[in-house]
Amino acid sequence: MPLYRILEPEIMAGAEEAAEYDHMDFSATDRLFAERAAALARASSFASGPIVDLGCGNAKIPLAIATLAPGTRTYAVEMSLAMLSVAARNRAKAGMDASRVQFIAGDAKQLPIRAGSAGLVISNSLIHHIPEPRAVFQEAARLAGHRGAILIRDLVRPENQNALDELVEKYAAGWSALQTGLFADSLHAALTVQEVRQCLADCGIGGVKVSQITDRHWSAERS
């Protein structure tokens, strides 16, 4: 039978969960995201506005972008204070200037940032946490305006429970029980590619190309 969406908590509030997430190995997909974001930032003349990262999590992606595109500055938005603590540790460990990657404790659905001021809006693995994802897509479109680029990626919800179990077995081997549970719950809470396209259509956001890029990820991009 089809796998229906089961929501996760919107905020990863606990320090233990934040620490466990930080130790999960997403380095390959994080690197691909950071490389694509850096390329979009360069192509979209990032000098016209900062990068805004909606749901920066442990900040490994904005820190990687800052290294790949040295002239950029990023407002990294995160609602979870526990996760922001992890992000601050990672920034210090990387030796990154706080002016290059500036953290904002806030709601990615409604930010005190001027409309159209972002050169690039990015978000990785946030959408599956949001009960009504259209709100994030609308905020991304508001911040980017007509000129800014957009790059949003997240997990794809599998077609059925067997497919979900296969992905967990394939990618979570050797993880702790908590890490495995977090990954399985995230897959269950994710959108399908068709649902992403419908959200964008409902919001009236044009020019965004949506595709499935791996066996477990979709990507929505406007350059």
C-alpha positions as CSV (number, residue, x, y, z in Angstrom):
1,M,0.0,0.0,0.0
2,P,1.2,3.6,-0.6
3,L,3.3,5.3,2.1
4,Y,1.4,8.3,3.5
5,R,3.2,11.3,5.0
6,I,3.8,11.1,8.8
7,L,5.1,14.3,10.2
8,E,8.2,14.7,12.3
9,P,8.6,17.4,14.9
10,E,9.3,20.7,13.2
11,I,12.1,21.6,15.6
12,M,15.0,19.3,16.7
13,A,14.9,20.6,20.2
14,G,17.0,18.1,22.1
15,A,20.8,18.4,22.4
16,E,21.2,14.6,22.1
17,E,19.3,14.5,18.8
18,A,21.2,17.5,17.5
19,A,24.5,15.8,18.4
20,E,23.5,12.5,16.9
21,Y,22.5,14.3,13.7
22,D,25.8,16.1,13.5
23,H,27.6,12.7,13.6
24,M,25.5,11.2,10.8
25,D,27.5,11.0,7.5
26,F,25.8,13.1,4.8
27,S,29.2,14.3,3.5
28,A,28.7,13.2,-0.1
29,T,25.3,14.7,-0.6
30,D,26.2,17.8,1.4
31,R,29.3,18.3,-0.8
32,L,27.2,18.1,-4.0
33,F,24.7,20.6,-2.6
34,A,27.5,23.0,-1.5
35,E,29.2,22.7,-4.9
36,R,26.0,23.5,-6.8
37,A,25.1,26.3,-4.5
38,A,28.5,27.9,-4.9
39,A,28.2,27.6,-8.7
40,L,24.8,29.3,-8.6
41,A,26.1,32.0,-6.3
42,R,28.9,32.8,-8.7
43,A,26.6,32.7,-11.7
44,S,23.9,34.9,-10.1
45,S,26.4,37.7,-9.1
46,F,26.2,37.1,-5.4
47,A,27.5,40.6,-4.8
48,S,23.9,41.8,-5.4
49,G,22.8,40.1,-2.2
50,P,23.7,37.5,0.4
51,I,23.0,33.8,0.4
52,V,20.1,32.9,2.8
53,D,20.1,29.3,4.1
54,L,16.7,28.2,5.4
55,G,17.2,25.6,8.0
56,C,21.0,25.5,8.2
57,G,21.1,22.7,10.8
58,N,24.7,22.0,11.8
59,A,26.0,24.6,9.2
60,K,28.3,22.2,7.4
61,I,26.8,23.2,4.1
62,P,27.0,27.0,4.4
63,L,30.6,26.6,5.8
64,A,31.5,24.5,2.7
65,I,29.9,27.1,0.4
66,A,32.0,29.9,2.1
67,T,35.1,27.9,1.3
68,L,34.1,27.2,-2.3
69,A,33.0,30.7,-3.0
70,P,35.2,33.0,-0.9
71,G,33.4,36.3,-1.8
72,T,30.0,35.1,-0.4
73,R,28.3,35.8,2.9
74,T,25.5,33.7,4.2
75,Y,22.7,34.3,6.7
76,A,22.2,30.8,8.1
77,V,18.7,30.5,9.6
78,E,17.8,27.8,12.2
79,M,14.9,27.5,14.6
80,S,16.5,24.9,16.9
81,L,18.7,26.5,19.5
82,A,20.3,23.1,20.2
83,M,21.3,22.8,16.5
84,L,22.6,26.3,16.5
85,S,24.9,25.4,19.3
86,V,26.3,22.6,17.1
87,A,26.5,24.9,14.2
88,A,28.5,27.5,16.2
89,R,30.9,24.7,17.3
90,N,31.4,23.7,13.7
91,R,32.0,27.3,12.6
92,A,34.7,27.7,15.3
93,K,36.3,24.4,14.3
94,A,36.4,25.4,10.7
95,G,38.0,28.8,11.7
96,M,35.3,30.6,9.7
97,D,34.8,34.3,10.3
98,A,31.3,34.9,11.8
99,S,30.8,37.8,9.3
100,R,31.0,35.2,6.4
101,V,28.4,32.8,7.9
102,Q,26.1,34.6,10.3
103,F,23.6,32.6,12.3
104,I,20.0,33.7,12.7
105,A,17.7,32.1,15.2
106,G,14.4,32.2,13.4
107,D,11.5,30.6,11.5
108,A,12.3,29.8,7.9
109,K,8.6,30.5,7.1
110,Q,8.7,34.1,8.2
111,L,12.0,36.0,8.4
112,P,12.8,39.7,9.1
113,I,14.8,39.9,5.9
114,R,13.8,42.3,3.1
115,A,12.0,40.8,0.1
116,G,14.1,40.4,-2.9
117,S,17.3,41.0,-1.0
118,A,18.9,37.6,-1.4
119,G,21.2,36.7,-4.3
120,L,20.6,33.0,-3.6
121,V,18.1,31.2,-1.3
122,I,19.1,27.6,-0.4
123,S,17.6,24.9,1.8
124,N,18.7,21.4,2.3
125,S,16.6,18.7,4.2
126,L,14.3,21.2,5.8
127,I,11.0,20.7,3.9
128,H,10.3,17.3,5.4
129,H,10.2,18.9,8.9
130,I,7.5,21.4,7.8
131,P,3.8,20.5,8.3
132,E,2.8,23.0,5.5
133,P,5.8,23.1,3.1
134,R,4.2,25.8,0.9
135,A,5.1,28.4,3.6
136,V,8.8,27.7,3.1
137,F,8.6,27.8,-0.7
138,Q,6.7,31.1,-0.5
139,E,9.3,32.6,1.8
140,A,12.1,31.4,-0.4
141,A,10.4,33.1,-3.4
142,R,9.9,36.3,-1.4
143,L,13.5,36.5,-0.4
144,A,14.8,35.7,-3.8
145,G,12.4,38.1,-5.6
146,H,12.6,38.1,-9.4
147,R,16.4,38.0,-9.7
148,G,17.7,35.7,-7.0
149,A,18.5,32.1,-7.5
150,I,16.8,29.2,-5.6
151,L,18.2,25.8,-4.6
152,I,16.1,23.5,-2.4
153,R,16.7,19.8,-1.9
154,D,15.3,17.2,0.4
155,L,14.4,13.5,0.8
156,V,11.9,11.8,-1.4
157,R,9.2,9.8,0.4
158,P,9.4,6.2,-0.8
159,E,6.4,4.5,-2.5
160,N,5.9,1.9,0.2
161,Q,7.2,0.6,3.5
162,N,9.4,-2.0,1.7
163,A,11.1,0.7,-0.3
164,L,11.7,2.7,2.8
165,D,13.2,-0.3,4.7
166,E,15.5,-0.9,1.8
167,L,16.8,2.7,1.8
168,V,17.4,2.5,5.6
169,E,19.2,-0.8,5.2
170,K,21.3,0.6,2.4
171,Y,22.3,4.0,3.9
172,A,22.0,3.6,7.7
173,A,24.1,0.5,8.1
174,G,26.3,0.9,11.2
175,W,24.4,3.9,12.5
176,S,23.1,4.0,16.1
177,A,19.4,3.1,16.8
178,L,18.6,6.8,17.3
179,Q,20.3,7.8,14.0
180,T,18.5,5.0,12.1
181,G,15.2,6.1,13.6
182,L,15.8,9.7,12.6
183,F,16.5,8.7,9.0
184,A,13.5,6.4,8.8
185,D,11.2,9.1,10.3
186,S,12.6,11.7,7.8
187,L,11.9,9.5,4.8
188,H,8.3,9.0,6.1
189,A,7.8,12.7,6.5
190,A,9.3,13.6,3.1
191,L,7.4,14.8,0.0
192,T,7.1,13.0,-3.3
193,V,8.4,14.8,-6.4
194,Q,4.8,15.3,-7.6
195,E,3.9,16.9,-4.3
196,V,6.8,19.3,-4.6
197,R,5.7,20.3,-8.0
198,Q,2.2,20.8,-6.8
199,C,3.3,23.0,-3.9
200,L,5.2,25.2,-6.3
201,A,2.3,25.4,-8.6
202,D,-0.1,26.3,-5.7
203,C,2.2,29.1,-4.7
204,G,2.5,30.4,-8.2
205,I,6.2,30.1,-8.2
206,G,7.5,29.7,-11.8
207,G,10.8,28.9,-13.4
208,V,11.8,26.3,-10.9
209,K,12.9,22.9,-12.3
210,V,12.1,20.0,-10.0
211,S,13.7,16.5,-10.5
212,Q,14.7,13.4,-8.6
213,I,18.4,13.4,-8.4
214,T,19.2,10.3,-6.4
215,D,17.2,7.3,-5.1
216,R,16.3,9.3,-2.1
217,H,16.5,13.1,-3.0
218,W,14.7,15.6,-5.0
219,S,16.0,19.0,-6.1
220,A,14.1,22.3,-7.0
221,E,16.3,24.9,-8.7
222,R,16.0,28.3,-10.3
223,S,19.1,29.9,-11.7
